[in-house]
Amino acid sequence: MFFYLLLPSCNYYTLHLQLIAMALANSFSSNSNSSKPVLSFWKIWNISFGFLGVQIGYSLQNANTSRILSAIGADPHNLSLFWLAAPVAGLIVQPIVGMSSDKTWTRLGRRIPFILGGCIVSALAMFFMPNSEHFAALLPALIFGATMLLLMDTSFNVTMQPFRALVSDMLPESQRNKGYAIQSFLINTGAFVGSMLPYLLTNVFNVSNEPNPGDKVAPTVIYAFYFGGAALLLSVLWTSFRTKEYPPEEYAKYNNIDTTETEKVPFSALLKNIPATMWQLSITQFFSWFSLFLMWVYTTQAIAQNIWGTTDPHSKLFNEAGDWTGVIFAAYSLFAALYSLVLTSITDKLGRKNTYMLSLLCGGIGLMSMMFITDKNLLFIPMIGVGIAWAAILALPYAILSSSLPPKQTGVYMGIFNATITIPQIAAGLLGGLALTLVGEKAVNVVGLAGASMIIAGVCAKLVIKSKD
């Protein structure tokens, strides 16, 4: 496990942004790798099937991390600090992970060793994290839980990054839209299932939603993480042993790669020549990702306090609020998937900047409206706006950026662009506790602050970004 920590990581959200942006770019591309074999639907499905389990696990973590950490003793003012693991890891290693798998070749292939290794470690972390209190003899529960979170974040990211490259490696140009569409479908399906699991265990399978005597974490959360870890292992094993990657020589032939070319551009030169569009997008990116991070960290505490009337992380009411967080997070994933189906046609009519602006404004208004909602069922309404914003954030920045990137350095610049995602999350993590204090110790007001940040992002999308549309 220690050796595995040396492998590079990346930020999950950048992966989702990249795969959707690549699908958009491919729809306008005239290049074709006609010599690459055309694959059947089920072979394409097998390539990305592991993503279903990965996303189930990641969504469980996303909706329940604050709930688990609160139960094992985390102060609400410090919650956002624990969430810094993913953006810090992504900021450091995102530009490296693709390069590392490019240079890897084993009996299993180039990408699959990373996918499989990350899967094993992340599944183990999922089994251990909700049981952190039972490892007090080794480490205090909170430190053990934070360690498992760090392992989980790093491993999820190492697993997910090569999935994007695997589709590009295996499919001819004519099939890439289908490949990324299948991958996106599996992402959204996994997000929905993972977010809903604790709620389903409570209300369908009658699993107790209160901690057992002497315990701190509810069985619904523990069993949901067990299910997620198992789904992760099984689905990734399916991809690993049902997908045969092209060996280096064959891959070079299919992609017209000159193996004798040795020209290298120094990283310092790449930084010096960052396209102006990337700097412009970074302003909007800062406020939108600052907003998302606060939402993910404080939603459970916000609705527990504002709707269920409790701040006790061990109470039945707090755990009901935690289950409901999963439900509404599943809802915004569903709304995002539906909006994605019409996003291209809307963009064609309104232009990218206008669509981006309006989508972010919808998300900001939705988050701010949560401050005034006291009925849990009405929370689905703001999730419509959040889903609209989320779908736009996953696609439009990269669609705007793609036309300004030099083709030979696209991958490196995509990695550098990840800093516009991780830096605002790090800022939100460091400032989250202070924000909670400044808004009167009410977590729902922090969610309102997230909404204000999203609205600022929408305004910047219109005023700052310079593009043809």
VOPAGU-2260 file (C-alpha; in pm, 1 decimal, decimal comma):
REM VOPAGU-2260
SITE   aa  ch    i         X         Y         Z
SITE  MET   A    0       0,0       0,0       0,0
SITE  PHE   A    1     285,9     237,5      78,2
SITE  PHE   A    2     436,5     171,0    -263,8
SITE  TYR   A    3     101,9     250,8    -422,8
SITE  LEU   A    4     102,9     597,5    -269,5
SITE  LEU   A    5     393,5     679,3    -499,5
SITE  LEU   A    6     165,1     647,8    -801,0
SITE  PRO   A    7      32,6     975,1    -943,5
SITE  SER   A    8    -317,8    1099,9    -873,6
SITE  CYS   A    9    -557,5    1353,6   -1024,0
SITE  ASN   A   10    -873,9    1537,5    -948,1
SITE  TYR   A   11   -1189,2    1345,3   -1027,3
SITE  TYR   A   12   -1384,5    1636,1   -1160,0
SITE  THR   A   13   -1119,0    1716,6   -1415,9
SITE  LEU   A   14   -1163,8    1365,5   -1551,4
SITE  HIS   A   15   -1536,7    1422,3   -1602,7
SITE  LEU   A   16   -1470,3    1762,2   -1760,8
SITE  GLN   A   17   -1213,0    1616,5   -1995,8
SITE  LEU   A   18   -1415,5    1320,9   -2117,4
SITE  ILE   A   19   -1718,8    1538,1   -2196,1
SITE  ALA   A   20   -1504,3    1805,1   -2358,9
SITE  MET   A   21   -1329,0    1542,6   -2569,6
SITE  ALA   A   22   -1665,8    1408,7   -2682,9
SITE  LEU   A   23   -1769,7    1760,4   -2783,4
SITE  ALA   A   24   -1441,9    1820,2   -2963,1
SITE  ASN   A   25   -1458,7    1487,4   -3142,5
SITE  SER   A   26   -1800,3    1572,5   -3286,0
SITE  PHE   A   27   -1636,1    1859,1   -3478,7
SITE  SER   A   28   -1316,5    1676,6   -3571,1
SITE  SER   A   29   -1241,6    1572,4   -3924,9
SITE  ASN   A   30    -944,1    1349,0   -3839,2
SITE  SER   A   31    -992,5     975,2   -3850,3
SITE  ASN   A   32    -794,3     675,1   -3725,9
SITE  SER   A   33    -962,7     443,3   -3977,1
SITE  SER   A   34    -700,3     173,4   -3930,8
SITE  LYS   A   35    -798,1     121,1   -3568,5
SITE  PRO   A   36   -1043,9    -171,4   -3535,0
SITE  VAL   A   37   -1413,8     -91,1   -3498,9
SITE  LEU   A   38   -1539,6    -242,8   -3172,4
SITE  SER   A   39   -1878,9    -389,5   -3090,9
SITE  PHE   A   40   -2112,1    -217,4   -2845,2
SITE  TRP   A   41   -2035,0    -466,2   -2569,6
SITE  LYS   A   42   -1659,2    -429,1   -2610,7
SITE  ILE   A   43   -1701,1     -53,1   -2574,7
SITE  TRP   A   44   -1925,6    -113,7   -2273,7
SITE  ASN   A   45   -1662,2    -338,3   -2113,3
SITE  ILE   A   46   -1394,6     -68,5   -2150,4
SITE  SER   A   47   -1587,8     173,4   -1925,5
SITE  PHE   A   48   -1794,8     -65,6   -1712,3
SITE  GLY   A   49   -1556,5     -28,4   -1420,1
SITE  PHE   A   50   -1653,8     336,5   -1404,4
SITE  LEU   A   51   -1996,9     234,7   -1273,4
SITE  GLY   A   52   -1848,9      95,2    -951,9
SITE  VAL   A   53   -1593,2     373,8    -923,8
SITE  GLN   A   54   -1866,6     634,3    -937,9
SITE  ILE   A   55   -2084,8     448,5    -687,4
SITE  GLY   A   56   -1795,0     459,9    -444,5
SITE  TYR   A   57   -1704,4     820,8    -515,0
SITE  SER   A   58   -2063,4     939,5    -473,5
SITE  LEU   A   59   -2091,2     756,6    -141,9
SITE  GLN   A   60   -1780,5     936,3     -25,9
SITE  ASN   A   61   -1906,1    1270,3    -156,4
SITE  ALA   A   62   -2240,3    1251,9      24,5
SITE  ASN   A   63   -2124,4    1086,3     348,4
SITE  THR   A   64   -1772,6    1204,8     432,4
SITE  SER   A   65   -1889,0    1498,1     646,3
SITE  ARG   A   66   -2143,4    1271,4     813,5
SITE  ILE   A   67   -1881,2    1010,8     909,5
SITE  LEU   A   68   -1621,2    1262,3    1022,6
SITE  SER   A   69   -1879,7    1448,5    1232,1
SITE  ALA   A   70   -1981,8    1121,9    1397,6
SITE  ILE   A   71   -1623,2    1034,4    1495,6
SITE  GLY   A   72   -1552,0    1376,3    1642,6
SITE  ALA   A   73   -1475,2    1636,5    1374,7
SITE  ASP   A   74   -1558,8    1996,5    1467,5
SITE  PRO   A   75   -1791,4    2154,9    1206,0
SITE  HIS   A   76   -1542,3    2443,9    1175,3
SITE  ASN   A   77   -1273,0    2197,4    1065,6
SITE  LEU   A   78   -1478,5    1979,8     829,8
SITE  SER   A   79   -1368,7    2164,5     519,2
SITE  LEU   A   80   -1002,8    2104,6     608,5
SITE  PHE   A   81   -1050,0    1726,6     584,7
SITE  TRP   A   82   -1186,4    1768,7     232,7
SITE  LEU   A   83    -860,3    1922,4     113,3
SITE  ALA   A   84    -711,1    1580,0      36,1
SITE  ALA   A   85    -853,3    1553,5    -315,6
SITE  PRO   A   86    -775,6    1903,3    -448,2
SITE  VAL   A   87    -425,7    1906,1    -299,3
SITE  ALA   A   88    -349,1    1568,2    -456,2
SITE  GLY   A   89    -497,7    1682,3    -785,2
SITE  LEU   A   90    -300,2    2005,9    -790,0
SITE  ILE   A   91      29,0    1826,3    -738,8
SITE  VAL   A   92      -3,8    1525,9    -965,0
SITE  GLN   A   93    -269,8    1594,7   -1230,2
SITE  PRO   A   94     -14,0    1699,7   -1494,1
SITE  ILE   A   95     181,1    1379,0   -1419,6
SITE  VAL   A   96     -74,3    1098,4   -1415,9
SITE  GLY   A   97    -141,6    1086,1   -1790,2
SITE  MET   A   98     230,0    1099,0   -1867,7
SITE  SER   A   99     295,5     813,1   -1627,3
SITE  SER   A  100      43,0     579,2   -1785,3
SITE  ASP   A  101     169,2     680,6   -2131,1
SITE  LYS   A  102     507,5     533,5   -2040,1
SITE  THR   A  103     376,8     221,1   -1866,3
SITE  TRP   A  104     350,1    -120,0   -2029,4
SITE  THR   A  105     287,1    -449,9   -1850,9
SITE  ARG   A  106     120,5    -780,1   -1927,0
SITE  LEU   A  107    -211,5    -615,1   -1832,5
SITE  GLY   A  108    -150,4    -312,7   -2053,8
SITE  ARG   A  109     -75,0      57,7   -2005,5
SITE  ARG   A  110    -381,8     202,7   -1834,1
SITE  ILE   A  111    -526,4    -103,9   -1659,6
SITE  PRO   A  112    -245,4    -142,0   -1400,2
SITE  PHE   A  113    -336,1     205,4   -1271,0
SITE  ILE   A  114    -709,0     133,3   -1286,5
SITE  LEU   A  115    -674,5    -197,3   -1102,9
SITE  GLY   A  116    -422,1     -77,5    -844,5
SITE  GLY   A  117    -629,0     226,5    -757,8
SITE  CYS   A  118    -942,5      15,2    -734,2
SITE  ILE   A  119    -794,5    -225,4    -479,2
SITE  VAL   A  120    -667,7      48,6    -247,3
SITE  SER   A  121    -983,2     260,5    -271,7
SITE  ALA   A  122   -1204,9     -42,0    -199,8
SITE  LEU   A  123   -1001,5    -125,7     111,4
SITE  ALA   A  124   -1028,4     236,1     227,5
SITE  MET   A  125   -1405,5     220,1     177,4
SITE  PHE   A  126   -1426,8     -86,8     398,4
SITE  PHE   A  127   -1219,4      76,2     673,5
SITE  MET   A  128   -1334,3     439,7     681,7
SITE  PRO   A  129   -1684,9     397,2     832,2
SITE  ASN   A  130   -1527,3     166,6    1093,4
SITE  SER   A  131   -1260,9     418,2    1196,9
SITE  GLU   A  132   -1375,3     417,6    1559,3
SITE  HIS   A  133   -1282,2      49,3    1590,8
SITE  PHE   A  134    -915,5     114,6    1512,1
SITE  ALA   A  135    -855,3     341,0    1811,4
SITE  ALA   A  136    -580,4     107,7    1930,6
SITE  LEU   A  137    -381,5     202,8    1622,1
SITE  LEU   A  138    -476,9     568,2    1575,5
SITE  PRO   A  139    -737,0     806,5    1714,9
SITE  ALA   A  140   -1061,7     757,0    1520,7
SITE  LEU   A  141   -1050,9    1098,8    1355,5
SITE  ILE   A  142    -690,1    1059,0    1238,2
SITE  PHE   A  143    -761,8     707,1    1110,4
SITE  GLY   A  144   -1070,9     833,4     925,9
SITE  ALA   A  145    -878,1    1122,0     772,1
SITE  THR   A  146    -605,2     879,0     660,0
SITE  MET   A  147    -863,4     654,8     493,8
SITE  LEU   A  148   -1015,1     959,6     323,8
SITE  LEU   A  149    -673,6    1054,6     185,8
SITE  LEU   A  150    -617,5     699,9      57,7
SITE  MET   A  151    -965,1     688,5     -91,6
SITE  ASP   A  152    -930,0    1022,7    -269,9
SITE  THR   A  153    -587,9     943,4    -410,9
SITE  SER   A  154    -688,9     595,5    -522,5
SITE  PHE   A  155   -1018,8     700,9    -680,2
SITE  ASN   A  156    -833,6     957,1    -884,9
SITE  VAL   A  157    -561,0     716,2    -992,8
SITE  THR   A  158    -833,8     471,9   -1099,7
SITE  MET   A  159   -1047,9     720,7   -1289,9
SITE  GLN   A  160    -790,8     916,5   -1489,0
SITE  PRO   A  161    -678,0     623,3   -1709,3
SITE  PHE   A  162   -1040,7     538,2   -1797,9
SITE  ARG   A  163   -1056,1     855,3   -2009,5
SITE  ALA   A  164    -734,1     767,9   -2189,1
SITE  LEU   A  165    -842,9     405,6   -2234,3
SITE  VAL   A  166   -1143,3     505,7   -2446,8
SITE  SER   A  167    -920,2     725,4   -2662,7
SITE  ASP   A  168    -659,8     447,1   -2689,8
SITE  MET   A  169    -900,8     173,6   -2792,2
SITE  LEU   A  170   -1158,4     338,6   -3016,8
SITE  PRO   A  171   -1132,4     480,1   -3368,5
SITE  GLU   A  172   -1242,4     840,3   -3417,4
SITE  SER   A  173   -1576,9     730,6   -3557,1
SITE  GLN   A  174   -1666,2     552,0   -3231,9
SITE  ARG   A  175   -1534,6     793,3   -2970,6
SITE  ASN   A  176   -1859,1     985,4   -2933,6
SITE  LYS   A  177   -2029,9     655,4   -2855,9
SITE  GLY   A  178   -1748,2     557,0   -2618,9
SITE  TYR   A  179   -1767,1     878,0   -2416,7
SITE  ALA   A  180   -2146,7     872,9   -2421,6
SITE  ILE   A  181   -2144,2     524,2   -2267,2
SITE  GLN   A  182   -1887,1     638,7   -2012,2
SITE  SER   A  183   -2095,5     943,5   -1923,3
SITE  PHE   A  184   -2404,5     722,8   -1885,1
SITE  LEU   A  185   -2218,5     495,8   -1644,2
SITE  ILE   A  186   -2091,9     798,4   -1448,0
SITE  ASN   A  187   -2442,3     936,7   -1399,6
SITE  THR   A  188   -2588,2     595,2   -1319,7
SITE  GLY   A  189   -2320,4     530,2   -1058,8
SITE  ALA   A  190   -2369,1     877,1    -909,0
SITE  PHE   A  191   -2741,2     816,1    -869,9
SITE  VAL   A  192   -2701,3     470,0    -715,5
SITE  GLY   A  193   -2421,3     573,2    -479,6
SITE  SER   A  194   -2602,4     881,5    -355,5
SITE  MET   A  195   -2926,2     688,6    -294,8
SITE  LEU   A  196   -2778,8     384,3    -118,3
SITE  PRO   A  197   -2807,7     493,5     248,4
SITE  TYR   A  198   -3163,5     614,5     194,4
SITE  LEU   A  199   -3262,5     288,4      23,0
SITE  LEU   A  200   -3104,0      77,8     297,2
SITE  THR   A  201   -3305,9     268,9     557,5
SITE  ASN   A  202   -3641,3     289,3     384,8
SITE  VAL   A  203   -3651,1     -23,3     167,1
SITE  PHE   A  204   -3432,5    -275,5     348,8
SITE  ASN   A  205   -3506,7    -150,6     704,4
SITE  VAL   A  206   -3141,3    -119,4     805,6
SITE  SER   A  207   -3103,5      85,2    1123,7
SITE  ASN   A  208   -3021,9     450,2    1062,9
SITE  GLU   A  209   -2902,4     506,2    1420,3
SITE  PRO   A  210   -2564,2     398,2    1556,1
SITE  ASN   A  211   -2572,0      74,2    1751,2
SITE  PRO   A  212   -2509,6     104,3    2126,4
SITE  GLY   A  213   -2147,1     199,9    2178,5
SITE  ASP   A  214   -2094,1     286,5    1811,8
SITE  LYS   A  215   -2083,1     626,2    1638,8
SITE  VAL   A  216   -2159,4     557,6    1270,9
SITE  ALA   A  217   -2501,7     434,4    1158,8
SITE  PRO   A  218   -2521,6      82,9    1003,0
SITE  THR   A  219   -2681,8     230,2     689,7
SITE  VAL   A  220   -2359,6     416,5     614,3
SITE  ILE   A  221   -2136,4     119,9     697,5
SITE  TYR   A  222   -2330,7    -124,2     478,7
SITE  ALA   A  223   -2356,3     130,7     198,0
SITE  PHE   A  224   -1976,5     161,6     194,8
SITE  TYR   A  225   -1942,3    -218,8     194,4
SITE  PHE   A  226   -2174,3    -238,0    -105,8
SITE  GLY   A  227   -1988,5      43,1    -279,5
SITE  GLY   A  228   -1648,4    -118,2    -224,2
SITE  ALA   A  229   -1773,6    -451,9    -356,2
SITE  ALA   A  230   -1933,3    -289,1    -662,5
SITE  LEU   A  231   -1608,0    -103,8    -726,3
SITE  LEU   A  232   -1397,2    -420,7    -713,9
SITE  LEU   A  233   -1629,0    -632,4    -927,5
SITE  SER   A  234   -1686,9    -373,0   -1199,4
SITE  VAL   A  235   -1318,1    -280,9   -1232,8
SITE  LEU   A  236   -1217,8    -647,0   -1241,4
SITE  TRP   A  237   -1467,4    -691,5   -1524,9
SITE  THR   A  238   -1303,2    -412,5   -1725,4
SITE  SER   A  239    -951,2    -528,1   -1637,9
SITE  PHE   A  240    -997,3    -883,3   -1762,0
SITE  ARG   A  241   -1239,3    -816,1   -2048,6
SITE  THR   A  242   -1032,0    -542,5   -2214,9
SITE  LYS   A  243    -708,9    -610,6   -2400,5
SITE  GLU   A  244    -505,8    -298,5   -2470,2
SITE  TYR   A  245    -302,1    -251,6   -2785,7
SITE  PRO   A  246      72,9    -313,4   -2735,1
SITE  PRO   A  247     303,4     -11,0   -2782,7
SITE  GLU   A  248     400,1     -83,7   -3144,2
SITE  GLU   A  249      40,8    -141,4   -3251,7
SITE  TYR   A  250     -77,4     165,6   -3061,1
SITE  ALA   A  251     187,8     382,6   -3231,6
SITE  LYS   A  252      80,1     252,2   -3574,1
SITE  TYR   A  253    -289,7     319,4   -3513,3
SITE  ASN   A  254    -224,3     674,0   -3389,8
SITE  ASN   A  255      42,1     774,3   -3645,0
SITE  ILE   A  256     299,7     833,6   -3371,6
SITE  ASP   A  257     657,2     889,8   -3479,6
SITE  THR   A  258     853,4     689,2   -3225,0
SITE  THR   A  259    1180,0     852,4   -3335,0
SITE  GLU   A  260    1065,0    1206,0   -3244,0
SITE  THR   A  261    1241,9    1322,1   -2927,0
SITE  GLU   A  262    1163,4    1694,6   -2911,6
SITE  LYS   A  263    1064,2    1804,4   -2562,1
SITE  VAL   A  264     918,8    2137,4   -2451,7
SITE  PRO   A  265    1032,1    2248,6   -2102,4
SITE  PHE   A  266     750,8    2276,2   -1849,0
SITE  SER   A  267     860,6    2631,3   -1770,0
SITE  ALA   A  268     804,6    2725,7   -2134,6
SITE  LEU   A  269     455,1    2576,4   -2124,1
SITE  LEU   A  270     370,5    2783,7   -1816,4
SITE  LYS   A  271     505,4    3097,7   -1981,8
SITE  ASN   A  272     285,6    3044,1   -2287,1
SITE  ILE   A  273     -45,7    2960,1   -2118,3
SITE  PRO   A  274    -324,5    3071,4   -2357,3
SITE  ALA   A  275    -509,6    3389,6   -2260,0
SITE  THR   A  276    -841,2    3203,6   -2266,6
SITE  MET   A  277    -721,0    2981,6   -1984,0
SITE  TRP   A  278    -647,1    3282,8   -1764,6
SITE  GLN   A  279    -990,8    3426,4   -1843,5
SITE  LEU   A  280   -1167,6    3100,3   -1764,3
SITE  SER   A  281    -977,1    3067,9   -1437,8
SITE  ILE   A  282   -1173,8    3356,8   -1284,4
SITE  THR   A  283   -1508,8    3192,7   -1350,3
SITE  GLN   A  284   -1366,1    2856,4   -1248,2
SITE  PHE   A  285   -1253,4    2996,4    -914,0
SITE  PHE   A  286   -1596,6    3116,1    -805,3
SITE  SER   A  287   -1787,1    2813,8    -940,9
SITE  TRP   A  288   -1560,5    2552,6    -776,8
SITE  PHE   A  289   -1539,5    2755,2    -453,8
SITE  SER   A  290   -1917,9    2730,5    -450,9
SITE  LEU   A  291   -1934,4    2357,3    -523,0
SITE  PHE   A  292   -1684,8    2270,9    -251,6
SITE  LEU   A  293   -1882,0    2458,8      15,3
SITE  MET   A  294   -2200,7    2286,8     -99,9
SITE  TRP   A  295   -2050,8    1939,0     -74,7
SITE  VAL   A  296   -1901,6    2002,1     269,4
SITE  TYR   A  297   -2190,8    2177,3     444,1
SITE  THR   A  298   -2516,8    2048,5     292,5
SITE  THR   A  299   -2569,8    1772,3     550,0
SITE  GLN   A  300   -2509,6    2009,6     840,7
SITE  ALA   A  301   -2722,7    2276,7     672,2
SITE  ILE   A  302   -3037,8    2071,9     623,4
SITE  ALA   A  303   -2993,7    1890,9     956,9
SITE  GLN   A  304   -2996,9    2226,8    1135,6
SITE  ASN   A  305   -3247,0    2410,3     915,0
SITE  ILE   A  306   -3503,6    2133,7     850,8
SITE  TRP   A  307   -3450,8    1860,3    1110,9
SITE  GLY   A  308   -3356,2    2104,5    1387,4
SITE  THR   A  309   -3045,6    1924,3    1513,2
SITE  THR   A  310   -2667,9    1962,6    1520,8
SITE  ASP   A  311   -2599,7    1634,0    1705,4
SITE  PRO   A  312   -2414,7    1407,1    1459,1
SITE  HIS   A  313   -2510,2    1095,2    1660,0
SITE  SER   A  314   -2884,7    1159,6    1660,5
SITE  LYS   A  315   -3145,3     982,1    1451,3
SITE  LEU   A  316   -3256,1    1315,0    1305,8
SITE  PHE   A  317   -2904,3    1403,6    1191,0
SITE  ASN   A  318   -2869,5    1065,5    1018,9
SITE  GLU   A  319   -3204,3    1118,4     846,6
SITE  ALA   A  320   -3066,0    1446,9     717,9
SITE  GLY   A  321   -2754,8    1262,9     600,2
SITE  ASP   A  322   -2966,2    1013,9     406,3
SITE  TRP   A  323   -3162,6    1299,9     250,9
SITE  THR   A  324   -2838,9    1467,9     142,4
SITE  GLY   A  325   -2768,6    1157,4     -63,4
SITE  VAL   A  326   -3116,6    1174,6    -214,2
SITE  ILE   A  327   -3091,0    1537,8    -324,0
SITE  PHE   A  328   -2734,8    1486,5    -451,7
SITE  ALA   A  329   -2871,0    1197,5    -658,9
SITE  ALA   A  330   -3141,6    1434,2    -782,4
SITE  TYR   A  331   -2897,7    1697,9    -905,2
SITE  SER   A  332   -2698,1    1427,6   -1083,6
SITE  LEU   A  333   -3019,2    1319,6   -1257,1
SITE  PHE   A  334   -3113,0    1677,3   -1348,6
SITE  ALA   A  335   -2759,9    1731,9   -1480,4
SITE  ALA   A  336   -2785,7    1422,4   -1700,1
SITE  LEU   A  337   -3118,5    1542,3   -1843,0
SITE  TYR   A  338   -2987,9    1893,6   -1903,3
SITE  SER   A  339   -2681,5    1749,5   -2076,5
SITE  LEU   A  340   -2911,6    1601,1   -2340,8
SITE  VAL   A  341   -3023,0    1949,2   -2452,0
SITE  LEU   A  342   -2708,3    2144,3   -2366,1
SITE  THR   A  343   -2565,2    2124,8   -2717,7
SITE  SER   A  344   -2881,2    2258,6   -2882,5
SITE  ILE   A  345   -2909,2    2541,4   -2627,3
SITE  THR   A  346   -2545,3    2632,7   -2681,5
SITE  ASP   A  347   -2596,9    2638,3   -3057,7
SITE  LYS   A  348   -2876,1    2893,9   -3015,4
SITE  LEU   A  349   -2741,7    3113,3   -2734,1
SITE  GLY   A  350   -2365,3    3069,2   -2767,5
SITE  ARG   A  351   -2129,5    2915,1   -2513,5
SITE  LYS   A  352   -2077,8    3222,3   -2295,3
SITE  ASN   A  353   -2448,9    3302,5   -2263,4
SITE  THR   A  354   -2538,1    2940,5   -2191,6
SITE  TYR   A  355   -2256,6    2915,8   -1937,9
SITE  MET   A  356   -2368,8    3237,4   -1765,4
SITE  LEU   A  357   -2737,0    3141,8   -1745,9
SITE  SER   A  358   -2657,7    2792,1   -1622,0
SITE  LEU   A  359   -2436,4    2921,2   -1340,9
SITE  LEU   A  360   -2697,8    3177,9   -1241,4
SITE  CYS   A  361   -2954,0    2896,7   -1212,1
SITE  GLY   A  362   -2720,0    2708,2    -980,2
SITE  GLY   A  363   -2649,2    3016,3    -768,7
SITE  ILE   A  364   -3016,9    3101,1    -727,2
SITE  GLY   A  365   -3089,6    2739,0    -636,3
SITE  LEU   A  366   -2824,7    2729,3    -363,6
SITE  MET   A  367   -2930,1    3063,5    -216,3
SITE  SER   A  368   -3293,9    2951,9    -205,1
SITE  MET   A  369   -3197,5    2667,5      31,3
SITE  MET   A  370   -3163,8    2923,4     311,9
SITE  PHE   A  371   -3541,7    2971,5     305,7
SITE  ILE   A  372   -3659,5    2610,4     266,9
SITE  THR   A  373   -3790,9    2425,6     572,7
SITE  ASP   A  374   -3961,8    2134,6     394,4
SITE  LYS   A  375   -3726,9    1856,1     285,1
SITE  ASN   A  376   -3933,2    1779,1     -27,0
SITE  LEU   A  377   -3893,3    2134,1    -153,9
SITE  LEU   A  378   -3514,9    2081,3    -168,3
SITE  PHE   A  379   -3562,2    1912,6    -505,3
SITE  ILE   A  380   -3642,5    2253,0    -655,8
SITE  PRO   A  381   -3299,7    2412,9    -590,8
SITE  MET   A  382   -3137,8    2087,9    -706,4
SITE  ILE   A  383   -3277,4    2156,7   -1054,1
SITE  GLY   A  384   -3067,8    2473,2   -1065,4
SITE  VAL   A  385   -2763,9    2296,5    -919,4
SITE  GLY   A  386   -2796,1    2019,4   -1178,0
SITE  ILE   A  387   -2813,2    2273,7   -1460,7
SITE  ALA   A  388   -2500,7    2447,4   -1332,7
SITE  TRP   A  389   -2318,8    2117,0   -1278,4
SITE  ALA   A  390   -2385,4    1999,3   -1633,6
SITE  ALA   A  391   -2253,9    2328,6   -1772,5
SITE  ILE   A  392   -1944,6    2320,6   -1549,2
SITE  LEU   A  393   -1865,1    1969,2   -1673,3
SITE  ALA   A  394   -1866,7    2072,7   -2037,6
SITE  LEU   A  395   -1855,8    2439,2   -2134,7
SITE  PRO   A  396   -1522,4    2557,3   -1986,7
SITE  TYR   A  397   -1338,0    2286,6   -2177,2
SITE  ALA   A  398   -1539,2    2344,6   -2492,1
SITE  ILE   A  399   -1437,3    2713,5   -2474,5
SITE  LEU   A  400   -1075,1    2628,3   -2393,3
SITE  SER   A  401   -1022,9    2351,7   -2648,5
SITE  SER   A  402   -1000,0    2579,3   -2952,7
SITE  SER   A  403    -715,4    2782,3   -2798,0
SITE  LEU   A  404    -484,1    2492,6   -2708,0
SITE  PRO   A  405    -190,9    2381,9   -2927,5
SITE  PRO   A  406    -264,6    2023,0   -3040,3
SITE  LYS   A  407      73,1    1883,2   -2933,0
SITE  GLN   A  408      37,7    2015,2   -2577,9
SITE  THR   A  409    -336,5    1962,3   -2522,2
SITE  GLY   A  410    -290,1    1695,4   -2253,5
SITE  VAL   A  411     -34,8    1894,3   -2055,9
SITE  TYR   A  412    -243,2    2210,7   -2066,3
SITE  MET   A  413    -550,0    2014,7   -1955,6
SITE  GLY   A  414    -346,3    1907,8   -1654,7
SITE  ILE   A  415    -232,9    2262,5   -1585,7
SITE  PHE   A  416    -592,6    2380,9   -1619,9
SITE  ASN   A  417    -677,3    2149,0   -1331,2
SITE  ALA   A  418    -524,8    2414,0   -1102,8
SITE  THR   A  419    -831,2    2630,4   -1175,2
SITE  ILE   A  420   -1037,4    2353,0   -1014,2
SITE  THR   A  421    -815,6    2255,9    -722,0
SITE  ILE   A  422    -699,2    2599,9    -604,0
SITE  PRO   A  423   -1054,6    2729,9    -536,6
SITE  GLN   A  424   -1135,3    2407,4    -350,7
SITE  ILE   A  425    -824,0    2450,3    -137,1
SITE  ALA   A  426    -925,6    2811,4     -68,9
SITE  ALA   A  427   -1276,2    2700,7      29,7
SITE  GLY   A  428   -1132,3    2428,9     252,8
SITE  LEU   A  429    -909,3    2675,4     436,0
SITE  LEU   A  430   -1179,8    2940,9     468,1
SITE  GLY   A  431   -1482,4    2719,7     533,6
SITE  GLY   A  432   -1454,2    2727,6     913,2
SITE  LEU   A  433   -1408,8    3104,6     914,1
SITE  ALA   A  434   -1710,6    3142,0     685,8
SITE  LEU   A  435   -1921,4    2935,4     926,2
SITE  THR   A  436   -1823,9    3166,0    1211,7
SITE  LEU   A  437   -1892,8    3482,2    1012,2
SITE  VAL   A  438   -2242,4    3371,3     908,1
SITE  GLY   A  439   -2358,7    3303,6    1262,9
SITE  GLU   A  440   -2268,0    2935,2    1300,4
SITE  LYS   A  441   -2547,5    2839,8    1059,7
SITE  ALA   A  442   -2431,8    2593,6     796,4
SITE  VAL   A  443   -2726,0    2680,1     571,5
SITE  ASN   A  444   -2587,5    3032,9     543,5
SITE  VAL   A  445   -2259,8    2886,8     416,4
SITE  VAL   A  446   -2463,8    2714,4     143,9
SITE  GLY   A  447   -2617,9    3055,0      70,5
SITE  LEU   A  448   -2265,3    3197,4      45,5
SITE  ALA   A  449   -2189,9    2919,9    -203,3
SITE  GLY   A  450   -2487,2    3039,1    -405,5
SITE  ALA   A  451   -2357,2    3394,8    -409,1
SITE  SER   A  452   -2020,1    3268,8    -531,1
SITE  MET   A  453   -2190,4    3076,3    -812,2
SITE  ILE   A  454   -2377,3    3391,1    -920,4
SITE  ILE   A  455   -2048,6    3583,4    -933,0
SITE  ALA   A  456   -1910,0    3302,8   -1149,9
SITE  GLY   A  457   -2202,2    3345,6   -1389,2
SITE  VAL   A  458   -2140,9    3719,9   -1420,2
SITE  CYS   A  459   -1770,7    3657,2   -1484,4
SITE  ALA   A  460   -1854,7    3402,7   -1752,9
SITE  LYS   A  461   -2025,0    3678,4   -1949,1
SITE  LEU   A  462   -1791,3    3968,7   -1876,8
SITE  VAL   A  463   -1445,0    3818,1   -1852,8
SITE  ILE   A  464   -1423,6    3531,8   -2101,6
SITE  LYS   A  465   -1333,1    3636,2   -2453,1
SITE  SER   A  466   -1438,5    3384,5   -2716,0
SITE  LYS   A  467   -1597,3    3377,1   -3057,7
SITE  ASP   A  468   -1941,9    3311,4   -2910,9
